Amino acid sequence: MLAWLIWLAIKWAVIDATWTATSANACTPGGACWAVLKARYRIVLFGLYPYEESWRPALACLVVIAGVAVLQWSRLWRLKTLVWSSAAIAFGFVLLMRGGFGLSYVSTDRWGGFALTLFLYLVGVLLGLPLGIALALMRRSTNSLVAATTGFVVDAVRTLPMVMILFTVGVLAPLLIPGMFSGDKLWRVAIAFAFVYGCYQSEIVRAGLQAIPRQQEEAAKALALSKYLRLRLVLLPQALTNGLPATINLLVATFKETSIVAIIGFFDFTASAQTAYGNAEWANAYLEVYLFVGATYFLCATGLGWLGSRLERRLRERA
C-alpha cells in the first residue's frame, strides 16, 4: 500500500507534471502544474515588492540564509561574534529591503512574501531573545515591586491570543496614538512579535535558572565574583543550556506563527501564495502553491531543529 501511494505521488509530481505553461488549463490533466511557480514565484517570494527591484529581497533573503550557514561553524560561537554578526545580518537585510546608500526607497507596505516572513522572524528573535533574558532576571529580582510587575506583564502577554495583540498593535494603536508617534505599522507588529517571543522565552530562561543547584552560585560568591560576573560566567550559560530544547521548540513555533499577520492586512508568505493563484489563469493550481509553501516551512523548521541538535551535541562534548 505504501509503495503504491509513493508511486502515485511520484507519477503526479514528476512523471505527469507540467513545468511550463501559460495557465492552469494548459497543464496536463492528472499531473502537477508546477508551471504556476515559474509564472508567479515573484509574488510568492516577494509579494508586492516592485518588480524591477525584486533582486533586493532575493539578495536580502540570501544574506540571512548565508549568515545562518556561516554561523554553523562552532568557532564563531562566541557572544561578541554572535551579537555583531546578527546585528550585521539584520542591518544588511533592512538596508536592502528599505533602501538607502544609493538604493531607492521602498515603503514597508510593499514588502511581502517570504521576505516579509523572514523580516518578522528576524526582528522577533534578535530583539526577543535578549528581552527574554532581561525579563527573566527582572522576575527573579530581590525588589518585590520589580518582580511582581514583571511577572504580571509576562503572564498577561502569555494569556492573550496573538491575534488580539497584533490587532491591537496594528489596527487600534493609530487610533489611540497620534500619527506621528504611532510609527510604521510593520515595525509595530515586528516589535510586538519580539515582545511576545521575549515573554515566552523569559519563562524558559527562568526555568533554566531555577534548575541550577544553589551551590553553583555559592561557589561563585566564594570566588569573589560580582553579581554581573556570576550571571555572565556561571548562571546564564547553564540556564541557556538547560533551556535549549525548549528554546528551539519556541523558535520553530514562532517562525510558523508569523503567518498570522495576514489577518491584519500583510502579504506574508501564505497570503502571497493565495494571491499567486487568485486569478483566472491559475485558480486551479492552488495545491501546487501550498505544497511549495509547506515544503519551505518544513525545510526552515527542520533546519532550526537540526541546528538545535548540533548545538546540544557540541555543548555535551565541551561538558
HELIX and SHEET records of a PDB file:
HELIX    1   1 LEU A    2  ILE A   10  1                                   9    
HELIX    2   2 LYS A   11  ILE A   15  3                                   5    
HELIX    3   3 ALA A   24  ALA A   26  5                                   3    
HELIX    4   4 ALA A   35  PHE A   46  1                                  12    
HELIX    5   5 TYR A   51  GLU A   53  5                                   3    
HELIX    6   6 TRP A   55  VAL A   70  1                                  16    
HELIX    7   7 SER A   74  LEU A   76  5                                   3    
HELIX    8   8 LEU A   79  ARG A   98  1                                  20    
HELIX    9   9 THR A  108  ARG A  110  5                                   3    
HELIX   10  10 GLY A  113  ARG A  139  1                                  27    
HELIX   11  11 SER A  144  THR A  159  1                                  16    
HELIX   12  12 MET A  162  PHE A  167  1                                   6    
HELIX   13  13 THR A  168  LEU A  172  3                                   5    
HELIX   14  14 ALA A  173  LEU A  176  1                                   4    
HELIX   15  15 GLY A  179  SER A  182  1                                   4    
HELIX   16  16 LYS A  185  GLN A  210  1                                  26    
HELIX   17  17 ARG A  214  ALA A  222  1                                   9    
HELIX   18  18 LYS A  227  LEU A  229  1                                   3    
HELIX   19  19 ARG A  230  LEU A  235  3                                   6    
HELIX   20  20 LEU A  236  ASN A  242  1                                   7    
HELIX   21  21 LEU A  244  GLU A  257  1                                  14    
HELIX   22  22 THR A  258  ILE A  264  5                                   7    
HELIX   23  23 PHE A  269  ALA A  276  1                                   8    
HELIX   24  24 ALA A  283  ALA A  285  5                                   3    
HELIX   25  25 TYR A  286  ARG A  318  1                                  33    
END                                                                             
